[in-house]
Amino acid sequence: MIIVAMVTVAMFIVAMIMVAMCKNRLIRRRIDYSRRNSMDLGDASRESEFVVLKERRLVPREAVFEGMKRFSFLLETCQPGSVPDHHLIAAILDLPHAPVVARASLLLECAHLVHQCNKGHWPTWMKINLPIFRPSIAMSTRNAPSGLRRTHVLQRAAGKLFYQWAEAISARLEEFMNEDKKNVDQIIALVNDESKQRELIL
C-alpha cells in the first residue's frame, strides 16, 4: 500500500507541475479581432519596419534525454530509494531556473521505479542475491544470511525509503497549496487582465 501511495503522489506531482506551467503562462483566451482596431492590440503600428520577436526558452531535448539515461542507471545500480535522497527529491520542486520538463522527467523516472518494484520487477543485482559487502572474517554457516532473506531485507529497506520520498514530497505540496490559497485573488486578477492576454498573444 505504501508503494501504491508513492506512485499516486508522484503522478499528483506531475499534475501540479503542469498546473504551475499553465498558471505562469496564464490562460490564453481567444480575442474577437473583428470588433477591435489595431490600436487595441498594442502600441506598434502596422507600418512599422521592425518586427519584434519574443525569445523562447527552448529546452535542449538531447541533454535532458542523456541526463535521464544517467539517472536511470543510478536508480538501477543503487539500492532502491537511496538515490535521490528524500530531502533532494522534495527540493526538486523548488529549483528556480530548471526547466519544468526536466523536473517532471526526473519525478516520473522515480515513479516508474516505484511502480516496477511494486510489480515485483526489482533491479537485477538484487535477484542475483549478491552480498552488499564482503566480510573480512569467516562467518559460520549458521549465522550467514540466506540470499532470500537478504533480498527481503533490501526490499523492506526500499519500502521505507520510498515512504520517506512520499512524506517529503507531500509536505512540500501542502506548502504549495497553502500558498496558492492565500494568492487566489491575485491569480484570478492576472488571468482576467486583458493586457496580459494581449502580451501572450502578440
HELIX and SHEET records of a PDB file:
HELIX    1   1 ILE A    2  ASN A   24  1                                  23    
HELIX    2   2 TYR A   33  ARG A   35  5                                   3    
HELIX    3   3 SER A   38  LEU A   41  5                                   4    
HELIX    4   4 ARG A   61  THR A   77  1                                  17    
HELIX    5   5 HIS A   86  ALA A   91  1                                   6    
HELIX    6   6 ILE A   92  ASP A   94  5                                   3    
HELIX    7   7 VAL A  100  ASN A  118  1                                  19    
HELIX    8   8 THR A  124  LYS A  127  1                                   4    
HELIX    9   9 GLY A  147  LYS A  182  1                                  36    
HELIX   10  10 VAL A  184  ASN A  192  1                                   9    
HELIX   11  11 GLU A  194  ILE A  201  1                                   8    
END                                                                             
